[in-house]
Amino acid sequence: MSGENWYKLGTVDDFKDPSLREIKINDKLTIALSFCDEKFGAISNICNHLGGPLGKGKLSEDYVVCPWHNWKFHRITGFGEPGFEDDRVPRYRLKIEKNDLYIDLNPTTTRNKLPHPSHPISREPVRTSGPIRVVGISTTIMDKQNPRYSTSEKLLKIALEYAKNDLNCNTMLISLNDLNFKSCEGYYSKSAQACTWPCSITQMDSNDQLDKVYEALVHWADVIILSTPIRWGAASSLYYKMAERLNCIQNQITVRNKILIKNKIASFIITGGQDNVQDVAGHMLGFFAELGFLFPQFPFIAHSRGWSAEDMENNISDVENSSDLKEGAKDLARRSVEMARIIIASDLVKQKIVLSGRKARKIEMKK
Ligand code: FES
């Protein structure tokens, strides 16, 4: 048959186990070869979604499941799973001669990618005119039915009230405790390209509520004031649960040289019965700097009564009765908002940056 280009892969027995593998034929072609029910199949190794390596996935009946975000393609025809048959990857013919396995390097079908609507959060961040917008994010964990007094959240609310009433800002409070959202599933650990914007979890699970944080941070807010308690010398576990999911914001800089956070200010409120304020603040400053946030002078306020202070009820009354801390919260809001006004007026951060030595592997969707 014309147009055939048979290539010997090797002896048949060499390709029966494992049941799915990737085979690099040359610089332009890598295939996902499968063997199941005494039948070989060969399709392109490149997933239609974001180029994940199909041959490194797993088999689910006759479908190859992409290791990155679980899209499925028939291991022989290359068609997408039922309902998505038109979303297909190229298929390659195979033949066996004298116990050798051959592949026709010319595919019998072409790649076809169905259009998938982009997630609303993936729209270009553009600041709409209007008052400075301040979002407070409380990372305190508590029983939703029986909420307790949170010193960090209390100071955060004071800061937001002040921003609204005295600084004429629009404000919003997000309590992570009220949101149902999944932990990061570590797509980035598979490949920088597998960590998407918005987060792959957000794109695949409409019930995941971290979209509210993404929307606020990337699109709505000019200022974020984040509050956390100190838990064994670190920020709250809810903070870290959120922070891991924010990797997708930073990762856009790595994989696309795209800065999602521009001309935005972050500041922090940190309280705890025992100490380690500087460590918690240091982590947050480093992390939010990597996301693209800028900081006001003296970007956090904090309160701690020291290592031996186990009388926690006094910690609460300390904060409740401290006019210094309340004034400090207001002043943190003021410094943050004033900084935001200056930064926005000057449009300080432009679109392009020179990467600081970071580069992710590019995925090219050829065959
Ligand atoms: S499912 Fe394959 S790259 Fe996302």
Residues whose N, C-alpha, C, O or C-beta is under 5 A from the ligand:
A	BS01	FES	C47 H49 L50 G51 G52 C66 W68 H69 N70 W71
